[in-house]
């Protein structure tokens, strides 16, 4: 972590930021503006926002910022899971989503245990273990979940 009095300063406009990730995203505001002959500089607030590190384009600055923080940012991940002490995130909403499933276990009919319903769905679809509907999951003890068979019994514990 940074000393309390340290900040990140934009070398173009001298604006200060507490976090490096905010400065990095701020730098995208200094990109060259489009020029139209006879009109001069335009700043179209409805224009798509392109990621500075890859070819992806987003409808809003907010979406572009979230993408950058999730995929390209290499700095501090300030949002840490207090349940598992293993995961940390640059986007607060990602921690919120992680916390909803953290500690839960989902068991497939083949016996493999996964940490999220999404991971179980991907696994089951890939290996063709998918049941006719996903509402067949039942809570077991200690936050574990298992698939119900077509006959109503549990596939695995």
C-alpha positions in Angstrom: 0.0 0.0 0.0 1.0 3.6 -0.5 2.0 6.1 2.2 -0.9 8.2 3.1 0.4 11.4 1.6 1.4 9.9 -1.7 -0.8 10.6 -4.7 -0.7 10.0 -8.5 -0.5 13.1 -10.6 -1.5 13.5 -14.2 1.5 14.9 -16.2 -0.8 16.7 -18.6 -3.3 18.6 -16.4 -1.6 18.0 -13.0 -4.8 16.5 -11.5 -4.2 14.4 -8.4 -5.5 10.9 -7.7 -5.4 8.7 -4.6 -5.2 5.5 -6.7 -3.0 4.6 -9.7 -5.9 2.9 -11.5 -7.9 6.2 -11.5 -5.0 8.1 -13.0 -4.5 5.5 -15.7 -8.2 5.7 -16.7 -8.1 9.5 -16.4 -5.3 9.5 -19.1 -7.9 8.3 -21.6 -9.6 11.7 -21.4 -6.5 13.3 -22.9 -6.8 11.3 -26.1 -6.8 13.4 -29.3 -10.2 14.8 -30.2 -11.8 14.3 -33.6 -11.6 17.2 -36.0 -14.2 17.9 -38.6 -13.3 20.2 -41.5 -14.8 23.6 -41.1 -16.0 23.0 -37.6 -12.9 22.5 -35.5 -12.6 20.2 -32.6 -15.6 18.0 -31.6 -16.0 16.1 -28.4 -18.9 13.7 -28.9 -20.1 12.5 -25.6 -22.1 9.8 -27.3 -19.1 8.5 -29.2 -17.9 4.9 -28.4 -15.0 4.6 -26.0 -12.1 2.4 -27.2 -10.0 0.5 -24.7 -6.5 1.9 -24.6 -4.9 -1.6 -24.3 -6.9 -3.7 -26.8 -9.3 -3.4 -29.6 -12.6 -3.6 -27.6 -15.0 -0.7 -27.9 -17.7 0.3 -25.3 -20.8 2.4 -25.4 -19.9 4.3 -22.2 -16.8 5.5 -20.4 -18.1 3.5 -17.3 -18.1 0.2 -19.2 -14.6 0.9 -20.6 -13.3 1.7 -17.2 -14.6 -1.5 -15.7 -13.2 -3.5 -18.6 -9.8 -1.9 -18.2 -9.7 -2.5 -14.5 -10.7 -6.1 -14.8 -8.5 -7.1 -17.8 -5.5 -4.8 -18.0 -4.8 -3.1 -14.7 -1.7 -4.4 -13.0 -1.8 -2.3 -9.8 -3.3 -2.7 -6.4 -6.5 -4.8 -5.9 -8.1 -3.0 -2.9 -11.2 -5.1 -2.6 -10.4 -8.3 -0.7 -12.6 -11.2 0.3 -12.8 -11.5 4.1 -14.4 -15.0 3.8 -11.7 -16.8 1.9 -8.7 -14.5 2.1 -7.7 -15.7 -1.3 -9.4 -13.4 -3.8 -9.0 -9.6 -4.3 -10.5 -7.3 -7.0 -10.0 -4.0 -8.6 -13.8 -3.5 -9.1 -16.0 -3.4 -6.0 -19.0 -5.0 -7.7 -16.8 -8.0 -8.5 -16.1 -8.5 -4.8 -19.8 -8.2 -4.1 -20.6 -11.0 -6.6 -17.8 -13.2 -5.3 -19.0 -12.8 -1.7 -22.5 -14.1 -2.7 -21.1 -17.5 -3.6 -17.8 -17.6 -1.6 -17.7 -20.8 0.5 -20.5 -22.5 -1.4 -19.7 -25.8 -3.1 -21.6 -27.1 -6.1 -21.3 -30.9 -6.9 -21.8 -32.3 -10.4 -23.3 -35.7 -11.1 -19.7 -36.9 -11.9 -18.6 -36.0 -8.4 -16.5 -33.0 -9.2 -16.9 -30.1 -6.7 -17.0 -26.5 -8.0 -17.2 -23.1 -6.2 -20.0 -21.5 -8.3 -23.1 -22.4 -10.1 -21.7 -20.7 -13.2 -18.6 -23.0 -13.1 -20.8 -26.0 -12.6 -23.0 -25.1 -15.5 -20.0 -24.6 -17.8 -18.5 -27.9 -16.6 -21.8 -29.9 -17.0 -22.4 -28.4 -20.5 -18.9 -29.2 -21.6 -19.0 -32.8 -20.4 -22.7 -33.2 -21.3 -23.7 -33.7 -17.6 -26.4 -31.0 -17.9 -29.7 -31.9 -16.3 -33.0 -31.0 -18.0 -33.3 -27.9 -15.8 -31.1 -26.1 -13.3 -33.8 -25.6 -10.7 -33.0 -29.2 -9.6 -30.2 -28.0 -7.3 -30.9 -28.5 -3.6 -29.1 -27.0 -0.7 -27.3 -29.6 1.4 -25.6 -29.0 4.8 -22.9 -26.3 5.1 -23.8 -24.5 2.0 -23.1 -27.3 -0.4 -25.3 -28.0 -3.4 -25.9 -31.0 -5.6 -27.8 -31.9 -8.8 -31.0 -33.8 -8.6 -31.5 -36.7 -10.9 -34.5 -37.1 -13.2 -36.0 -39.5 -10.7 -35.7 -36.9 -7.8 -32.7 -38.4 -6.0 -29.3 -36.7 -5.6 -26.6 -37.5 -8.1 -23.8 -36.7 -5.7 -23.1 -35.4 -2.2 
